[in-house]
Amino acid sequence: MEKVKKNKTELTTEEIVAKYRPVVSFRVRRSLGSSTPDWEDVVNNIIVNVIEKLQKGEFRGDSSIGTFIYTITSRRIIDHIRQKSKVLKHAPEPNPFLAPYEEIENKERAEVLTKAIEKLKPKYKEILHLYYYKELSRGEVAQRLSITPRRVSERINYAQKLLSKIIKK
């Protein structure tokens, strides 16, 4: 039985699950809708993720355990929604024919972007490739690169700023 300190008191994993599972369930159902068939799976994944993070010692105690769990819950909901939207993206819609000038503009934009990406450092190229081209979630990218999801977000944002500067030149 693992114990976690919360404001000078200790909570066991079972106590944390008993106390916060209803809160997580409510948040997931509110965000995804209770008619979503896999909302319970999302809740279970979140609870398992919370327990793993607590056992690894990722909870530093800077905030309350509730804030820690709320943050994990929010991120997992976003990851789930993103994962579900990928399925919808793969269903091709009939594309209206583009005018010849639009095709040329699109190709030129793609070339400019490709050249700009080539000017980035390898760590930024790799992050952009995994996130935008492979369409992995920030959590999946973090696992592949052995960094935190927060670091993934920071690198994506920084890479976007760098690309913007390169393209404007």
Residue frames as qw, qx, qy, qz and C-alpha x, y, z in Angstrom:
[[0.000, 0.889, 0.458, 0.000, 0.00, 0.00, 0.00],
 [0.447, 0.279, 0.024, 0.849, 1.68, 3.17, -1.26],
 [0.196, -0.805, -0.423, 0.367, 1.23, 6.34, 0.76],
 [0.356, 0.527, 0.176, 0.751, 1.34, 9.87, -0.62],
 [0.250, -0.408, -0.409, 0.777, 1.81, 12.96, 1.54],
 [0.029, 0.666, 0.444, 0.599, -0.83, 15.64, 1.16],
 [0.194, -0.717, 0.101, -0.662, -0.38, 18.71, 3.33],
 [0.139, -0.456, 0.726, -0.495, 1.26, 16.80, 6.20],
 [0.783, -0.020, 0.482, -0.393, -1.27, 13.94, 6.02],
 [0.061, -0.282, 0.882, 0.372, -0.73, 10.70, 4.19],
 [0.777, 0.259, 0.107, -0.564, -3.21, 9.11, 1.80],
 [0.548, -0.104, 0.803, 0.210, -3.03, 5.54, 0.52],
 [0.064, 0.073, -0.679, -0.728, -3.59, 4.77, -3.13],
 [0.105, -0.464, -0.874, -0.098, -6.96, 3.22, -2.26],
 [0.075, -0.687, -0.436, 0.577, -8.03, 6.38, -0.43],
 [0.003, 0.411, -0.320, -0.854, -6.99, 8.52, -3.37],
 [0.101, -0.143, -0.833, -0.525, -8.95, 6.32, -5.80],
 [0.123, -0.579, -0.790, 0.160, -12.00, 6.28, -3.51],
 [0.078, -0.676, -0.259, 0.686, -11.93, 10.05, -3.07],
 [0.061, 0.545, -0.312, -0.776, -11.03, 11.24, -6.58],
 [0.208, 0.146, 0.884, 0.392, -12.54, 8.62, -8.93],
 [0.185, 0.734, 0.640, -0.130, -16.02, 10.22, -8.74],
 [0.001, -0.815, 0.064, 0.577, -14.50, 13.63, -9.49],
 [0.148, -0.330, 0.721, 0.591, -12.56, 12.25, -12.46],
 [0.238, 0.383, 0.876, 0.170, -15.68, 10.39, -13.69],
 [0.155, 0.827, 0.410, -0.353, -17.75, 13.57, -13.53],
 [0.038, -0.716, 0.325, 0.617, -15.12, 15.58, -15.40],
 [0.185, -0.119, 0.846, 0.486, -14.74, 12.94, -18.13],
 [0.217, 0.551, 0.805, 0.036, -18.51, 12.51, -18.59],
 [0.101, 0.851, 0.212, -0.470, -18.98, 16.27, -18.72],
 [0.047, -0.628, 0.487, 0.606, -16.23, 16.66, -21.32],
 [0.022, -0.127, 0.889, 0.440, -16.93, 13.61, -23.48],
 [0.659, -0.071, -0.196, -0.723, -20.61, 13.09, -22.78],
 [0.543, -0.218, 0.746, -0.319, -22.03, 10.18, -20.80],
 [0.863, 0.381, 0.167, -0.286, -23.36, 8.68, -24.03],
 [0.377, 0.671, -0.636, -0.059, -19.77, 8.17, -25.22],
 [0.952, -0.126, -0.249, -0.128, -19.32, 4.40, -24.90],
 [0.789, 0.116, -0.380, 0.468, -15.71, 4.50, -23.78],
 [0.150, -0.811, 0.185, -0.535, -15.83, 7.20, -21.11],
 [0.832, -0.529, 0.142, -0.091, -15.32, 4.56, -18.40],
 [0.886, 0.155, -0.001, 0.437, -12.17, 3.35, -20.16],
 [0.276, 0.705, -0.132, 0.640, -10.88, 6.91, -20.18],
 [0.532, -0.739, 0.169, -0.377, -11.58, 7.21, -16.43],
 [0.950, -0.264, 0.100, 0.135, -9.78, 3.93, -15.74],
 [0.719, 0.410, -0.049, 0.559, -6.79, 5.02, -17.83],
 [0.027, -0.795, 0.160, -0.585, -6.63, 8.31, -15.95],
 [0.738, -0.619, 0.166, -0.209, -6.76, 6.59, -12.55],
 [0.942, -0.014, 0.065, 0.330, -4.02, 4.15, -13.59],
 [0.488, 0.615, -0.070, 0.616, -1.96, 7.06, -14.93],
 [0.322, -0.811, 0.165, -0.459, -2.39, 8.98, -11.65],
 [0.881, -0.447, 0.157, 0.001, -1.31, 5.96, -9.59],
 [0.848, 0.245, 0.021, 0.470, 1.73, 5.38, -11.81],
 [0.242, 0.733, -0.120, 0.624, 2.78, 9.02, -11.53],
 [0.555, -0.741, 0.178, -0.333, 2.35, 8.96, -7.76],
 [0.947, -0.240, 0.132, 0.165, 4.41, 5.79, -7.46],
 [0.703, 0.417, -0.002, 0.576, 7.14, 7.29, -9.64],
 [0.432, -0.524, -0.242, 0.692, 7.22, 10.28, -7.32],
 [0.259, 0.408, 0.362, 0.797, 6.11, 12.81, -9.93],
 [0.312, -0.847, -0.330, -0.277, 3.83, 14.51, -7.40],
 [0.440, 0.321, -0.386, 0.745, 6.10, 17.02, -5.70],
 [0.342, -0.598, -0.609, 0.393, 3.55, 18.44, -3.30],
 [0.157, 0.006, 0.061, 0.986, 3.78, 21.98, -4.71],
 [0.478, -0.169, -0.208, -0.837, 0.02, 21.92, -5.25],
 [0.683, -0.123, 0.525, -0.493, -2.80, 19.86, -3.82],
 [0.344, -0.029, 0.919, 0.193, -3.26, 16.26, -4.91],
 [0.457, 0.648, 0.557, -0.247, -6.61, 17.35, -6.38],
 [0.259, 0.842, -0.219, -0.419, -4.90, 19.87, -8.65],
 [0.175, -0.428, 0.837, 0.293, -2.38, 17.22, -9.68],
 [0.402, 0.264, 0.877, 0.018, -5.18, 14.78, -10.58],
 [0.395, 0.784, 0.300, -0.374, -7.23, 17.50, -12.32],
 [0.117, 0.735, -0.482, -0.462, -4.25, 18.37, -14.54],
 [0.215, -0.164, 0.933, 0.235, -3.70, 14.74, -15.52],
 [0.420, 0.504, 0.728, -0.197, -7.44, 14.34, -16.17],
 [0.337, 0.817, 0.023, -0.467, -7.57, 17.40, -18.43],
 [0.050, 0.599, -0.682, -0.416, -4.56, 16.26, -20.44],
 [0.282, 0.028, 0.953, 0.104, -5.86, 12.70, -20.88],
 [0.447, 0.650, 0.524, -0.322, -9.26, 14.01, -22.03],
 [0.278, 0.797, -0.266, -0.466, -7.54, 16.20, -24.63],
 [0.101, -0.381, 0.872, 0.289, -5.41, 13.24, -25.76],
 [0.403, 0.291, 0.862, -0.096, -8.54, 11.08, -26.05],
 [0.434, 0.770, 0.257, -0.391, -10.40, 13.69, -28.10],
 [0.147, 0.715, -0.534, -0.428, -7.37, 14.16, -30.34],
 [0.248, -0.159, 0.943, 0.155, -7.08, 10.39, -30.80],
 [0.448, 0.505, 0.713, -0.191, -10.76, 10.14, -31.74],
 [0.354, 0.817, -0.006, -0.455, -10.50, 13.05, -34.18],
 [0.108, -0.474, 0.764, 0.424, -7.69, 11.23, -36.00],
 [0.394, 0.246, 0.884, 0.059, -10.17, 8.53, -36.97],
 [0.375, 0.791, 0.396, -0.278, -12.43, 11.18, -38.49],
 [0.051, 0.777, -0.375, -0.502, -9.54, 12.82, -40.34],
 [0.269, -0.239, 0.863, 0.356, -8.76, 9.59, -42.16],
 [0.464, 0.552, 0.691, -0.051, -12.21, 9.45, -43.73],
 [0.250, -0.056, 0.376, 0.890, -11.61, 11.19, -47.05],
 [0.341, 0.685, 0.398, -0.506, -14.08, 13.81, -48.16],
 [0.614, 0.548, 0.411, 0.393, -14.65, 14.47, -51.80],
 [0.318, -0.485, 0.076, 0.811, -12.34, 17.31, -52.72],
 [0.485, 0.830, 0.219, -0.168, -13.69, 19.88, -55.12],
 [0.739, 0.351, 0.124, 0.561, -11.32, 20.53, -57.97],
 [0.330, -0.704, -0.025, 0.628, -8.89, 23.30, -57.18],
 [0.456, 0.887, -0.027, -0.070, -8.25, 26.04, -59.65],
 [0.823, 0.329, -0.167, 0.432, -4.79, 25.73, -61.24],
 [0.130, 0.696, -0.310, 0.635, -3.50, 28.81, -59.43],
 [0.687, -0.582, 0.215, -0.378, -4.65, 27.38, -56.06],
 [0.986, -0.028, -0.020, 0.162, -2.73, 24.17, -56.71],
 [0.579, 0.523, -0.220, 0.586, 0.39, 26.16, -57.54],
 [0.235, -0.721, 0.265, -0.596, -0.02, 28.32, -54.41],
 [0.880, -0.415, 0.125, -0.193, -0.44, 25.21, -52.25],
 [0.914, 0.171, -0.095, 0.357, 2.69, 23.62, -53.73],
 [0.310, 0.652, -0.246, 0.647, 4.67, 26.82, -53.20],
 [0.521, -0.670, 0.226, -0.478, 3.52, 27.05, -49.58],
 [0.976, -0.212, 0.049, 0.017, 4.49, 23.43, -49.01],
 [0.750, 0.391, -0.167, 0.506, 7.94, 24.04, -50.52],
 [0.007, -0.721, 0.269, -0.638, 8.51, 27.15, -48.38],
 [0.739, -0.545, 0.195, -0.345, 7.46, 25.25, -45.26],
 [0.981, 0.014, -0.042, 0.190, 9.64, 22.25, -46.12],
 [0.541, 0.533, -0.240, 0.604, 12.67, 24.49, -46.67],
 [0.285, -0.705, 0.262, -0.593, 11.99, 26.29, -43.38],
 [0.908, -0.376, 0.096, -0.160, 11.70, 22.99, -41.49],
 [0.879, 0.253, -0.164, 0.368, 15.04, 21.87, -42.96],
 [0.232, 0.659, -0.303, 0.648, 16.68, 24.91, -41.32],
 [0.650, -0.640, 0.125, -0.391, 15.54, 23.83, -37.83],
 [0.134, -0.495, 0.834, -0.206, 17.66, 21.90, -35.36],
 [0.390, 0.010, -0.898, -0.203, 17.07, 18.12, -35.45],
 [0.022, -0.241, -0.830, 0.503, 15.22, 18.06, -32.12],
 [0.369, 0.402, 0.210, -0.811, 12.62, 20.50, -33.48],
 [0.447, 0.252, -0.639, -0.572, 12.34, 18.72, -36.83],
 [0.246, -0.047, -0.966, 0.058, 11.71, 15.43, -35.07],
 [0.151, 0.331, 0.652, -0.665, 9.05, 16.85, -32.74],
 [0.448, 0.402, -0.084, -0.794, 7.18, 18.50, -35.63],
 [0.400, 0.196, -0.805, -0.391, 7.42, 15.32, -37.70],
 [0.140, -0.158, -0.948, 0.238, 6.01, 13.11, -34.94],
 [0.177, 0.412, 0.538, -0.714, 3.29, 15.54, -33.91],
 [0.442, 0.520, -0.033, -0.730, 2.06, 16.83, -37.28],
 [0.471, 0.376, -0.664, -0.442, 3.01, 14.16, -39.82],
 [0.284, -0.006, -0.954, 0.092, 2.74, 11.00, -37.72],
 [0.494, -0.488, -0.214, -0.687, -0.16, 12.64, -35.80],
 [0.562, -0.201, -0.714, 0.366, 0.93, 11.34, -32.41],
 [0.386, -0.876, -0.247, -0.151, -0.47, 12.93, -29.26],
 [0.023, 0.823, -0.425, 0.376, 1.83, 14.99, -27.09],
 [0.741, -0.458, 0.446, -0.205, 1.91, 12.12, -24.62],
 [0.949, 0.215, 0.188, 0.131, 2.93, 9.64, -27.31],
 [0.486, 0.759, -0.231, 0.367, 5.63, 11.99, -28.59],
 [0.336, -0.761, 0.445, -0.331, 6.88, 12.41, -25.02],
 [0.899, -0.226, 0.373, -0.046, 7.14, 8.65, -24.58],
 [0.850, 0.464, 0.047, 0.244, 9.02, 8.21, -27.85],
 [0.377, 0.731, -0.258, 0.506, 11.52, 10.95, -27.06],
 [0.660, -0.310, -0.520, 0.444, 11.77, 10.20, -23.32],
 [0.085, 0.165, -0.190, 0.964, 10.75, 13.73, -22.33],
 [0.157, 0.413, 0.686, -0.578, 7.75, 15.15, -20.51],
 [0.268, 0.679, 0.634, 0.253, 4.55, 16.12, -22.35],
 [0.100, -0.932, -0.126, 0.324, 5.13, 19.68, -21.13],
 [0.347, -0.508, 0.496, 0.612, 8.56, 19.71, -22.80],
 [0.382, 0.331, 0.745, 0.435, 6.89, 18.45, -26.01],
 [0.110, 0.888, 0.446, -0.012, 4.46, 21.38, -25.91],
 [0.243, -0.835, 0.153, 0.469, 7.28, 23.83, -25.29],
 [0.400, -0.248, 0.644, 0.604, 9.32, 22.49, -28.20],
 [0.322, 0.566, 0.694, 0.308, 6.35, 22.51, -30.57],
 [0.003, 0.952, 0.263, -0.158, 5.54, 26.12, -29.68],
 [0.314, -0.710, 0.348, 0.525, 9.17, 27.18, -30.00],
 [0.443, 0.043, 0.722, 0.530, 9.54, 25.36, -33.33],
 [0.252, 0.768, 0.570, 0.150, 6.42, 27.15, -34.62],
 [0.116, -0.940, 0.000, 0.320, 7.90, 30.51, -33.61],
 [0.411, -0.444, 0.566, 0.561, 11.18, 29.65, -35.32],
 [0.417, 0.365, 0.729, 0.401, 9.34, 28.61, -38.49],
 [0.125, 0.916, 0.376, -0.065, 7.39, 31.85, -38.46],
 [0.226, -0.829, 0.253, 0.446, 10.62, 33.87, -38.21],
 [0.453, -0.174, 0.701, 0.523, 12.31, 31.84, -40.95],
 [0.359, 0.574, 0.685, 0.271, 9.36, 32.19, -43.33],
 [0.031, 0.952, 0.225, -0.207, 9.07, 35.96, -42.74],
 [0.388, -0.595, 0.380, 0.592, 12.71, 36.49, -43.76]]
